[in-house]
Amino acid sequence: MERQSLFNALADPTRRNIVELLATQGQMNATDICENFDMSHPAISQHLRILREAELVRLQKDAQRHLYSLNIDAIHKLDDWVKQMTRHWDETYDRLDQILEAEKKKTLRKRR
């Protein structure tokens, strides 16, 4: 599961909405998913295919029904990345704050 493919799959608002739907409703078949959108069944199927290829959703075939569910491992991977980026930027801003505070003290000393 490549991080870029996760983000590419989530770039589309319909696919993000499908992920949110599965997160809140749990396992659903394609027809039930389609009923939540104002688009054709083939269009929703295409979105589901992209989400499957990015491994954001899982497909379980049960006789004639195709049941989709959220792949929690992919969600955890995204969450880990967001936390990593948050730590990075928090540390960067903390260093910037320290530099600005040091410059502020220098300026105050020069004025005296």
C-alpha contacts under 8 A as a table, 3 or more apart, distances in Angstrom:
res1	aa1	res2	aa2	distance
1	M	5	S	7.48
1	M	6	L	7.67
1	M	54	A	6.61
1	M	55	E	6.50
1	M	74	A	7.69
2	E	5	S	5.44
2	E	6	L	6.61
2	E	54	A	7.55
3	R	6	L	5.08
3	R	7	F	6.45
3	R	77	K	7.95
3	R	78	L	7.59
4	Q	7	F	5.14
4	Q	8	N	6.05
5	S	8	N	4.93
5	S	9	A	6.00
5	S	54	A	5.44
6	L	9	A	5.23
6	L	10	L	6.26
6	L	54	A	5.42
6	L	55	E	7.62
6	L	56	L	6.99
6	L	74	A	7.83
6	L	78	L	7.96
7	F	10	L	4.99
7	F	11	A	5.99
8	N	11	A	5.10
8	N	12	D	7.70
9	A	12	D	6.56
9	A	15	R	6.86
9	A	50	I	6.29
9	A	51	L	5.96
9	A	54	A	6.46
10	L	13	P	7.12
10	L	15	R	5.94
10	L	16	R	5.36
11	A	15	R	7.68
11	A	16	R	7.46
12	D	15	R	5.43
12	D	16	R	6.39
13	P	16	R	4.99
13	P	17	N	6.11
14	T	17	N	5.01
14	T	18	I	6.22
14	T	47	H	7.60
15	R	18	I	4.94
15	R	19	V	6.24
15	R	47	H	6.05
15	R	48	L	7.56
15	R	51	L	7.15
16	R	19	V	5.09
16	R	20	E	6.20
17	N	20	E	4.97
17	N	21	L	6.00
18	I	21	L	4.94
18	I	22	L	6.19
18	I	33	I	7.32
19	V	22	L	5.21
19	V	23	A	6.07
19	V	56	L	7.76
19	V	57	V	7.67
19	V	70	L	6.77
20	E	23	A	4.94
20	E	24	T	6.21
21	L	24	T	5.30
21	L	25	Q	5.75
21	L	26	G	7.66
21	L	33	I	7.86
22	L	25	Q	5.12
22	L	26	G	4.90
22	L	27	Q	6.30
22	L	28	M	7.04
22	L	68	Y	7.74
22	L	69	S	6.03
22	L	70	L	5.86
23	A	26	G	5.75
23	A	70	L	6.32
25	Q	28	M	7.45
26	G	69	S	6.25
26	G	70	L	7.45
27	Q	67	L	6.28
27	Q	68	Y	5.47
27	Q	69	S	4.55
27	Q	70	L	7.53
28	M	32	D	6.22
28	M	33	I	6.51
28	M	67	L	5.37
28	M	68	Y	5.34
28	M	69	S	6.66
29	N	32	D	5.45
29	N	33	I	6.38
29	N	65	R	6.55
29	N	66	H	5.46
29	N	67	L	4.35
29	N	68	Y	5.87
30	A	33	I	5.05
30	A	34	C	6.03
30	A	41	H	7.99
30	A	44	I	7.85
30	A	45	S	7.26
30	A	66	H	6.43
30	A	67	L	6.83
30	A	68	Y	7.17
31	T	34	C	5.01
31	T	35	E	6.29
31	T	41	H	7.41
32	D	35	E	5.21
32	D	36	N	7.05
33	I	36	N	5.61
33	I	37	F	7.42
33	I	44	I	7.89
34	C	37	F	5.50
34	C	38	D	7.84
34	C	39	M	7.39
34	C	40	S	7.41
34	C	41	H	5.95
34	C	44	I	6.13
35	E	38	D	7.58
39	M	43	A	6.48
39	M	44	I	7.03
40	S	43	A	5.23
40	S	44	I	6.48
41	H	44	I	5.16
41	H	45	S	6.06
42	P	45	S	4.88
42	P	46	Q	6.19
43	A	46	Q	5.12
43	A	47	H	6.48
44	I	47	H	5.03
44	I	48	L	6.14
45	S	48	L	4.97
45	S	49	R	6.11
46	Q	49	R	5.04
46	Q	50	I	6.41
47	H	50	I	5.20
47	H	51	L	6.29
48	L	51	L	5.00
48	L	52	R	6.05
48	L	57	V	7.72
49	R	52	R	5.02
49	R	53	E	6.12
50	I	53	E	5.08
50	I	54	A	6.21
51	L	54	A	5.12
51	L	55	E	6.11
51	L	56	L	5.27
51	L	57	V	5.70
52	R	55	E	4.72
52	R	56	L	5.91
52	R	57	V	5.06
52	R	58	R	6.02
52	R	59	L	7.28
53	E	56	L	7.71
54	A	57	V	7.83
55	E	58	R	6.72
55	E	71	N	6.76
55	E	74	A	6.77
56	L	70	L	6.19
56	L	71	N	5.17
56	L	72	I	7.77
56	L	74	A	5.62
56	L	75	I	7.27
57	V	68	Y	6.43
57	V	69	S	5.46
57	V	70	L	4.46
57	V	71	N	4.88
58	R	68	Y	5.57
58	R	69	S	5.29
58	R	70	L	6.18
58	R	71	N	5.90
59	L	66	H	6.50
59	L	67	L	5.65
59	L	68	Y	4.75
59	L	69	S	6.71
60	Q	66	H	5.89
60	Q	67	L	5.06
60	Q	68	Y	6.40
61	K	64	Q	7.25
61	K	65	R	5.98
61	K	66	H	4.70
61	K	67	L	6.16
62	D	65	R	5.14
62	D	66	H	6.20
62	D	67	L	7.15
63	A	66	H	7.98
71	N	74	A	5.62
71	N	75	I	6.77
72	I	75	I	4.94
72	I	76	H	6.14
73	D	76	H	5.07
73	D	77	K	6.23
74	A	77	K	4.96
74	A	78	L	6.33
75	I	78	L	5.12
75	I	79	D	6.13
76	H	79	D	4.88
76	H	80	D	6.02
77	K	80	D	5.12
77	K	81	W	6.33
78	L	81	W	5.12
78	L	82	V	6.25
79	D	82	V	5.10
79	D	83	K	6.19
80	D	83	K	5.13
80	D	84	Q	6.13
81	W	84	Q	5.01
81	W	85	M	6.18
82	V	85	M	5.14
82	V	86	T	6.05
83	K	86	T	4.98
83	K	87	R	6.15
84	Q	87	R	5.21
84	Q	88	H	6.22
85	M	88	H	5.00
85	M	89	W	6.18
86	T	89	W	5.28
86	T	90	D	5.95
87	R	90	D	5.08
87	R	91	E	6.10
88	H	91	E	5.29
88	H	92	T	6.19
89	W	92	T	4.86
89	W	93	Y	6.02
90	D	93	Y	5.22
90	D	94	D	6.07
91	E	94	D	5.01
91	E	95	R	6.24
92	T	95	R	5.23
92	T	96	L	6.26
93	Y	96	L	4.88
93	Y	97	D	6.05
94	D	97	D	5.04
94	D	98	Q	6.32
95	R	98	Q	5.07
95	R	99	I	6.29
96	L	99	I	5.07
96	L	100	L	6.11
97	D	100	L	5.13
97	D	101	E	6.02
98	Q	101	E	5.10
98	Q	102	A	6.18
99	I	102	A	5.13
99	I	103	E	6.20
100	L	103	E	5.04
100	L	104	K	6.04
101	E	104	K	5.00
101	E	105	K	6.28
102	A	105	K	5.17
102	A	106	K	6.31
103	E	106	K	5.02
103	E	107	T	6.20
104	K	107	T	5.16
104	K	108	L	6.27
105	K	108	L	5.09
105	K	109	R	6.22
106	K	109	R	5.17
106	K	110	K	6.26
107	T	110	K	5.17
107	T	111	R	6.41
108	L	111	R	5.23
108	L	112	R	6.69
109	R	112	R	5.38
